[in-house]
């Protein structure tokens, strides 16, 4: 119901029944308390019925002041003051406020007249805290965010036991009424970033906030860019590490993920295990990810440009091997590479959409059929299979799936540039990509921080020996800490 239509319905038990007419989960019951009759209303499934019986109804029927109340107003005030054992009690004077309370897991008691007393008795049916499914844990905490907002804030509080940790809540979505929490460290996080996150969240106008895209695309600076601008994680430890770097966290009820703003390019290549292993090993693995990023992005285009336009730059033995392998292949090199890239994407998508056992089988069988059988049938050359396989494996080293998806898109564009103009096209497309990344800005922070300035260049590529956690992006910190 639209907000302006609430005023046409009175804030009474009958008005609430009219509002939820046709809803099978809406329950109401009339109860005699002394000389008065009250009406209990709640939504089955959102409340714990046992809690209503134990903490609301039993104290009401046994309270002497309630039994002696002279009128509805006295009965309502006594209920709100000390008539029950429920920790959460509030008075609601409007129908919209009362309906929103019921939808949030409260029950309402109408004592006659307008207005109601509501009690917090939410259902305890929720998914238990489990192990992260998408983000592998090698050395670290094995708990993961769930779909319940209050459980997620509890997981963060358990790791950051600091009164400076602030949690502000907003309600977004006219129909979903999704609770969204902004989490930050007061006095440490740059206040300008916190203010900007608040402003953008309040500007969201959506019927329902039920997916990550609603949050990501409406609060990012450049939603049309394929590169991710919000960090998302299902691991509370990673969430808290980024809060300690000065980022602002966003948690949404119904989404088992935590979002962090602003996201920078370097942060999408970091993993929590970098802080758990030896600093030399962590530094080498971080450098390996950057090398893998370049291989995944450039290798197919480099192969096409070398074979089609600049074969004189290849070593003689390598060039002879490529020529021998291509003698029986009927398709041009560009067609081969595009066909294998598309086949690789099809296999990856099939493996993701099917259940886990079937997905693994499809990946193995598909790789054998597309790879070995295609080579034996002289449909593609073995060198193309090797190039695409290496490029795909290098892409799997990306910690962020969103970053890996962006690289896959640009991989196709770089191959097109290589087909059009060889190394010159590849360099031009690479410069265009670098220009695009350098023009991105996220909540006032350059996307290529710290590579675009601001210090901390080597901290982004390596990890120093642990001596307390020091952020490598000073722009994210508040003035108090920068001094």
N, C-alpha and C positions, 0 to 999 in steps of 0.2 A: 504494500500500500504506500502511495506517495505521501510525504510528510504533511502536505496541506490537507489531506483527507482524514488525518487522525482527529483533527478538530471537530469533524462532523459526528464523531462517535464519542459518547460520554465515557469518562474514566471510571467505569463501574464493572462489576462482574459480568453483567449482561453485555456491556460494550466489548469486553474482552472476548466473550463467547462469540459475539457477532464478528469480531475481527478474525478469529481462528475458525470460523464456520467451515465445515467440510474437512477439517484436519483430524485424522483419526488418532493422532498422538496427543491431542489436547484433552486434558482431564480436569474435571472440576468436582468438588464435593462440598456439600453444606454441612456445617458443624455447629451444634448448639453450645454456646459458652455462657453460662449463667442465664441471664434473661435475653441474651442477644444471639443472633444467628450470623455466623461468618461463612464466607465462601473461600475455599482453598482451590487455587488454580495452578497447574504446572504442565509442562510438556514431557510426556513419558519418554524416557531414553536419555534426556539431557540432565535429569536429576537423579539422585540416589534416593529411591523411595524409602529405604530403611532409615536414612538420615532424616527425612521428613517426619517419619513416625517417632523417632527417638529424640530428636533435638528440637522439633517444632510442635507437633501435636501433643505429645505426652506432657511437656511443661505447661502448655496452654490449658489443658484440661485439669491440671492440678494446681494452678496458681490461684491463690485466694483473691488477690486484687483483681484479676481478670474476671473471676466469677461474680465479683461485687461491683463491676463497672456500671455506672449509671446510664451511659449513652455510648454511641458509636465513636465519638471523638475521644472519650476517656479510654475506651477499649483499644483504639488505635495507638494512642500515646503510650499506654502501658506495654503493648506488644513491642513497640519500637525501643522502649527503654530497657526493660529487664524481664520480659515475659517468656523468653525462650533461651535455649542453650546454644543457638547458632552464633558463630563468630561474626558472620557478615549479616547485618540488618540495616535496612534503609527505608525511608519513606518515599513513595512515588506519587506525585500529584497528577501527572499526565498519563494518557493512555500510551503514547509512544514510548515513554520511559519505562512503563510497566511491561510492555510487550518486548522491548529490548532486553529487559532483565530476565524474562522467561526464556528468551532465545539464548541467553548466556548461561543458563543452568541454575536459575533462581526459581523459587516458588513464590506465589503472591497470595496474600490473605486480604480479602475485602471485608470491611466491618460495617458496611452500609454507607450511603453517601458516595462521594467521589474520592478517589485516591486509594492507595493500598500500601500494605507493609510487605516488603519482599525480604526473603531469606536466602542466603547463599548455601545451596545444597547440591553442588555439581556432581555428576556421575563420575565414578572412578574408572570407567571403562576406557582404557587407552593402551596404546602399544607400549610395551616395556622398552626401556633403554637397552639397545643391543649393540652389535659390532658394526662399524662402518662397512657398507656393501661396495661402494664404488671407489673409495679411497683406501688403499692398502695401508695397513699399519705394520711397520717393521719393529720399531722401538718407540713405544709411546702409549698414550691412553687409548683404550679400546672401547670407550663409550661413544655413542653417536646421537645426534639430534633426532627428535621424534616429531610427530605432528602436533603436539600440545605445547602451546607457547610457554605456559608456566613451568613445565618440565625443562624446557630449553633454557629459560632464565636461571633455573636452579642449577643446571649443569655449568653455566658460566660463573655463577656466584661461588660454586664449590672450588673453582680453579683460581678465581681472583677475589680473595677475601679482603676487599678494600672498600671502605665507605665512599671513596671517590668514584666507584663504579655506579654510574647513573643509568636508570632504565626508564625511558619515557614511552608512554603508549598512546597510539592513535587508533581510530576506528576508520577503516577505508572500505569502500564498496557499499552502494546504497542497498543492495539486496543481501550480499554475503556478510556485511558488518564484520569484516575481518579485523582482528586486533593485530596491530603491527607495533613492535617495540624498537626504539632507537637506543642503542647501547654504546656508551663511551666512558672514558675516564676523565672526570672533571678536573680541570687545571693542567691536564697533560695533553689532551687532544686539542688541536687548533679549533678555537671557538667558531671561526669563520666557516670551517667545513661542517661543523655540527649544525650551525644555523641554516646553511644551504641545504643540508639533508632534510631538516624539518620542513623548510619551505617547499621543497619539491614533493615531499610526501603529501603535504596538505593540498597541493594542487592536483593530485590524482583524482580524476572524476571517472569512476568506472562502476558498472553495475555489480561486478563481483571481482574480488581479488583472490583468485583461486589458482593462479599459475605464476611461475617465475617471470614470464615475459611481461606481465602487467607491471611488476615492480622495476625490472631491469630497463625496459624500453621507455618508460615514462619518467625516469629520474636520471638517466644517462645524458651526457652532453651531446653525443653523436650516436643516436640509436641506429642509424643506417650503416654504420661501419661494421664490418664482419668481426672485428676484434673485440673481445670481451672487455668491458669497462668496470664491471662489478665482480669482485672475487666471491665465489660461493663455495661453501664447504659443508660437509656433514660431520666434521670433527670439531668438538668444542675446544680441544687444545690448540688447533690451528686458528680458530676464531679468537681465542684469548691472546695468542702470540701477536696477531695483527692488531688487536686493541692496544697492546703494549707498544706497538710501533706508532701509534697515534691515529689509527683508522677508526671510523665510525661503523658499528655493527648494526645490522637490521635483521630482526627475527619476525616472522609472520606466522600467525596461528594457522595450522593446516599444512604448512610446508616444512618438511624435515631437513631444512637447510638454513645456514646462516649466511647472510650477505655482508660484504665489507666494502666500504667506499673510503677513499677513491682507490681504484685498481690501477696499478702501473705495470708496464710490460715486464719488468724484471721480476715482479712478484708472482706472475703466472708461471715462472720457471722454478719457483722455490717449493720445497716440500718440508713438512715438519721434521722429517728424519735428518735434515741438514743440521739441526740443532742437537740431535741425539748421538750421531756418530762422531768419529774423530775428525778434527777440523781439516786435515789433509785429504781424507777420503771424501768428506762433504764438498770440499773445493773442487776436487777432480770430477766428481759426479755432476756438479753444477756446470763446469766447463764442458763436460760431455753432452749435457742437454743443449747447450748453445750450438755446439758442433752438429748435433743431431737435427736441430732446427734448420740450420743452413743446408744440410744434406736433404732433408725432407722437402725443403722449398725449392732448391736450385737443381738438384741432380737430374730429374727428367728433362728440364729445359736445357741444361748444359749438354746432355747426351744428344738431344735433337739438333741443337746448334752445331755441335762438333761433327756429327755424321753428315748432316745435310749441307752445311756451308763451310765449315772450317776443318775439314778432315786432314789438311796438311799439318795442323798443329798436334795431331795425335802421334804417339810413337808408332813406328812402322809395324812392329809385330802386333800391337793392339789393333791397328787399322786393318791389317791383313786378316786377323781373326774375325773382325766385324764383317769384312767383305765376304769371307768364306761362309759365315753363318747366314748371311742375307741372300746368297745366290738363289736359294730355292723358295724364298718368301715372296709372295705375289703382291704384297702391299707396301706402300711407301713407309718410311720411318715414322713420319708424323702420325699416320693412321695407326700404325702399330702401337705407338706410345699412348695415344688417346684411347684406343680399344682396351689396352691393359689397365690404364688408370680407371676407366669406367668399370671394368670387370672387378678390379680391386674394391671400388666403392660399393658395388653390388654385393660382393661377398661380405664386406664389413657391415653393411646395413642388414643383410639377412642374418648374420650372426647376432646382431643386437636385438632384433625383433623376435626371434624365436626363443623358446625356453632354453635355459642354460645347456642341458645335455644335447638337445637338437642343434643349438647354435654352434657348439664346438664341433659336432659332426659335420655340419654344413661347411664350416671353415676349412676343415681338413680335406674333405672330399672335393670341395670347390677348388682349393689350392692345387690339389693333384690333377684335377681335370683341366683347369684353366692353364696351369703351368706346364706340367710334363706332357699332357696329351696335345696341347697346342703346339709345343715345340716339335714333338714327334710327327705331327700332321703337317709340319712346315707352314703353319699359319702365322707364327711369330718367331723371331729369332731368340736364341737363348740369352743374348746380351740385354735385350729389352726386358725380359723376365727378371734378370738379376737387378737391373736398374730400378724397376718399379718395386720389387720386393725390398731392396735396401731403403728406398725412399719411404715406403710404408712402415717398415720397422723403425726407422728413425722418427717418424711421426708418433709412434706409440710411446716414445719416451717422454712426451709432453705431459706434465702433471695435470694440466687443465684440459678437459675435453673441449671446452669452447675455443681455447687457443689452437688446439689441434684441428678443429673444424675450419677455423679461419685460414690456417696454413694450407689446408686441402683446397680451399677455394682459390687462393692465390697461386697454388701449384699449377692449376689449369691455365690461369691467366699468363703465367710465366712461360709455359709451353707454347701457348698461342703467340706470344711475343718472339720466342725463339724460332718458331715456324716462319714468322713474317720477316724477320731481319737478322737471324743468327745471334751472334754475341752482342751485336749492337742493340737489338731488340731486347735481349735478356738484361743488359745493363740499364737500358732505358726503363724497363718495367721494374727493375730493382730499385732504381732511383725514385720512381713514382711511389713504390711501396714505402721507402724510407721517408719520403716527403709526407705521405699520408699519416704515418705513425708519429712524425714530429709535429704535425699540426693538431693531433688529438690532444684535448685537455679534459681532465676529469675533476670536477669540483674545484677548479682553479689550480690543479696540480698537473704539470705536463706529463703526458702519458709515458714518455721515454725517460722520466726521472729514474735513476740519477745519470743516465747516459747523456741527457741533454743539459747537464749542469746541476749545480746544487750540492756537489760533493758526494762522497760515498760510492764512487765509480767501482773501485776494487772490491768493496763490500758486497756489491751486487753480483760480482762474478765469483767471489771466493768467500770463505768464512775464516775469520781470525780465531785464535784460541779463546775459549769461553772465559770471560771475566765479568759476568753480569751481562744482561741482554741490552745492547745498545742499538737503537733503530738506525738504519742507513739512509733514511729519507727525512731530513730535518724539516722539510716543508710541511710535514704532517703534524708536527709537534706544536703545542701551545707556547706562548711567549714565556711563561714562567720556566718551562723546562729548557727552552733554547738559551736563556741566559745562564 
